[in-house]
Amino acid sequence: MEAFRLPSGLVDGLSRVPCPSIIPEPWRAATVLTAGALSLYAFYKFLFTSPGYNPPPPGSMYLAFQSRKRFNEVCNLIADPYVFDIHEEPFVKVMEDNWKVIRDELKAYLSDNDGALKPFGHTHRMSSKSCWRVLSIRLWGISDPMGEENFPKTMAILRKAFPGKEWQRLTGAIFSQLEPQSSIAPHYGDTNANYRCHLGLIVPGGLPDAGMEIGDESQAWKEGKVFAFNDAHHHRAWNNTDHRRFVLIFDVMRREHLKYRNHVCRFVMASFLLQRIANLCSIVKATKWMEYYSHSVLYYCLYFPVNFGIGSSFIHWFMRS
């Protein structure tokens, strides 16, 4: 059988394509064809396939961004229950003993700022565009210098609740406002690595008028009380009363995942920043691979803000703008 040969005209044309001199003349046509085929494959992969990773075994740390499976498909409800029992954690008593100080400081801030916080950015989750409003004083390990200025008493209480090295466990602190007759649609959170804690500050009603549903469990807010749930599970919130609801949301790293603290903070914060940038310039999410590489760049850029606090003012300013 005669060996397959490229047409002589094609070989002649490919041989004229600029090629490193180290490649022998007879191999240049084959080299150019191979490089072209690999380029076409990379282009196809970039446009039409999705990056991602297979989630870890049940009970391990889970990160939602780019995971090929939802958390409910891989979780172990013994290791990752819907609602956590954290009453033995020392920070719970400190927060509950000082909740009125936090509430009053929030009221003072609201009276100087038109009585409301700013709308949360992910409006697709809300029953109306501005029904969920937030104010971050610490976000995925990055403290806002303005938090110390606007909420010195709250920050002092948080530092008392998380003294010394325990401060590293506190990855987030956010005031959350939910407008009357509104709701936040069911959604999955970013990770199971922390306790998502809610401290009730101004609660206009209990179940069934106002509350949360995590998995198949319902949970009511109570003024001065803390409850903690697993944010990675499917959950929703609602306020069907005629008054605003305010809570302090604070995230606490679970001890079994504490060694991954900086990685988790940078990974999740990168997804927050990516969404914020996409609201301004959608090209960063033009394809799944573009989204993946954009997230990777942000992840590495967050090394200094998360690890050393450098650039924290800019991060919070950008998230608020």
N, C-alpha and C positions, 0 to 999 in steps of 0.2 A: 504494500500500500504506500502510495506517495505521501510524504510528510506535508502537513499543511504549511503553506507559505503566504505571507501577506503580499498583496499586489505590489509590484516593484515601485509604482508611482507613490503609493502610501509610505513605503519604506523610505523612499528618497525624500519625501516631504518631512517625515518625522525626524530624519537624520539632520535636517537643517535647523530643527528647534534647538535653541541654545541649551547646552548641556555641559556639566563639568568635564574638563579635559581628562580627568582621571578615569572616566568611563570609556572603555575601548569603542572604536567606531562601530563594530558589528553589533554591539549591545545597546546602542543609543536609542534605536527605534523601540525596542522592547522596554527599555527604561522609561521612555516618555509615555508609552501606553500604560504601563503599570502605575506610574504616578498619576496619570489622568483618571484611571479607574478608581484608585484610592481616593482621589479628590471628589469624584462623583459620589462614591459611597459615603464619605464624610458629609457631603452636602445633603444627601438624602437622609442620613441619620439625624442631622441637625434640624431638618424641617419636619420630618414625619415620624420620628420615634421619640420616646420619652425617657429621660434619665430617672433615677430613683434607686432605692435600696430595699431589700427585703427586711422587714422589721425583725428585731431580736426575739429570742424565745419569751414566752409568757413570764411575767414577773420581772423582766429586765427593764432597763431604762428605755423609754420610747420617745421619739421625736417625730412629730407629724409631718413636717415639711419634706416632700419628696418620698414619703413612705408609700410603698405599693399597696398597703393594706390599712384600713381603718383600725383604730385601736380596739374597737369591740370585736374584731375578727381574731385578734391575737392575745387579748388580755386574759389574765387569771384573776377572777374576782376575789380570791382569797388574798393574793398579794396586792391587788389593785381594786379595792372596793369602791363603790360609788361615793360613799361618805365615810370619812375617817373619824375614829375616836381619838381625839388628841387632848382629852381633859388632863392627862398627866404631864403634858408639856408645860414647863415653867412659864413660857411667854403668855399662855392663855390667861392666867390669873392677873398678870401685870396689865394686859390690855383691857380686861373686863373691869378691873378696879379703877382704871383711869379713863373710861370711855366718855364720861361727861366733859372732861377737859378737852378731849379730841373733838367732840361734837360742838362745844362752844367756840373753839378756835375756827372750826369750819364755818359756823354761823357768822362769825365776825368777818371772815373772808368773803362770804357770800354777800353780806350787807354792803361791802365796798366794791362788789363786782356784779351789779345788776341781779343779784340773787340766783345766779345759775352758773354752772360750769360749762366748758366748751364741748360740743358734740364729738363723740367718738368717730374715728375715721372710717370704719367698715360699715357704712350705712346700709348695705344690702342685708344685714342681719336684723334691722330694726323695723318695727311696725310703722314708724314714721321717721323722717330723715334725721331729726334732732332729738329723738326721745331718750337716747342713752348718752349721757354726758360724763366726762371724766376729767380728773386733774391728777397727773402723775407727780409724785415727789421722789420716787425711786422706781426705775424701770429696768428689769432684767440686769440687776447688779450695778446700774449706773444711777447715782444720786443726782438730783437736780439741785444746784447751789441755791436756787430760789426757794427750794423747800425749806431750808434752814431759815430763810428770811421771812417767808409767809407763815410757816407753821413750826416755830421754834419749840413750842410745848409738845406738839405731836412727835417731832423728831426726837426730843429728849425722852419721851415715853418709849418710843421704838428702841432707842439705844439702851434704855433700862431693861426692856424686855429681851433684848438680844445683846448682852454685854460681851466685851472682848472678842474672842474668835467666833462667838455665836453670831456676830453681825454679818458674817459671810453667808449665813443661812438665809438671811432676809434678802431676797432678790427683787422684791417689788412692794410698793406701797402706793395705792391709788384711791382717791376719793371717787366714788361712783354715784351718779344721780340717775334715777329712772323716773321719767315723767308720768303724770297721771294717765290712766287709760292707755297704757302702752305695753309693749312686750319686745323681748329679744328672741329671735327665731332659734330653733334648735341648731346646735353646731358642736363641733369637736374642738377642744382646745389644743395647745401646742405640745404639751409634754405631760408625762406622769411623774416627773422627777420632783415635784414639789407638792406641798399642801396649798391649795387655793383657799385662803381663809377669808371669811366675811365677818366684820364686826358691825352690828347694827347700830346706827347713829340716830336716824330719824325714820321710823318705820310706821307708816299710816295704817297698817292692817296686817292680819295674818292669813293663813290658808282658809278658804280657797281664793281669797281676793288678791293676795300678793304672796309671791314665793318663787321657789325654784324647783325644777325637776331634773334630777341627775339620774340617767338610766331610767329605772322604774321606781325611784324613790323621790318623794316630795319633801321639801325642806322649807321651813318658814324662817324669815328674819325676825330677830327679837332685839330690842334696844338693849345695848350693854352686854350682849352675848356673842360669842364666837362659835362658828361652825366651819368645818373644813371639808372640802370635797375634792375629788379627782378630776381636774380640769380636762384630762384627755378623753374622758367619757362624754357621750352625747348629753348635752344639757341645754336648758332654756330658762328664761326668767320672765316674770310678768308683774305688772302693777295695775290692777283693775280698780284701784281706789281713786278718789278725787284729789289726792295730795301727792307731792313728790316723795320719793323714797331715797334716802342717802345711807350708804354704807362705806366703810373703809375696807378695801380689798388689799390684803397683803399676802405675798407668796413666800413660803418657807420651804427651803430644800429639805427633802427627806434625808435622814442620816445615811441610809443605804446608798443614796445617789450623790452624796455630798462631794465625793472625789471628782465628779464630772461637772461641778458647779460652773466653772468658767466656760467650758465647752457648751453647756446648755444655754447659758446666758447669751453668749455670742451667736449661737445658732438661731435661737428664737428671736433675738433682737434683730438679726440680719433679715429675717422674714418680715418683721414689722417695718423696718426701713425700706425693704423692697416694695412692700405694698404702698407705702407712702410715696416712694419715687414713681411707682407705676401710675398713681393718681395724677402725677404731673407729666410723665413721659411714658406712654404705654409700650414703647419699643422694648423695654427691659423684660417684658413678658410676651414678646412677639411669638416666641416658640418656647417649648419646655426646656430646650437646651440653653437658650438665651437666659431664661429665668434661673436655671441651675448655675450658670457661670456668673451671673450677676450676684446671686446669693453668695457664692463662694468668695467673690471679691469683697463683699460687705463683711462677711465672716472674718476675713483676715484683717480688714481695716478696723474692726472692733476690738482688736487685741489690747490696744492701749486704753480705750475708754473703760472696758470691763476690768482689766487687770490692774490698772493704775489710776483710773479716774481722769485721765488726760482727754480733753475734748468733751467732757460730760455736758457742759453748758450748750455746746453746739448741737449735740444729739437731742437734748430736750427742746431746744429752740426749734429745730427742724421738725420734730414730731408735733409740736404745737402749731406751727405755721400753716 
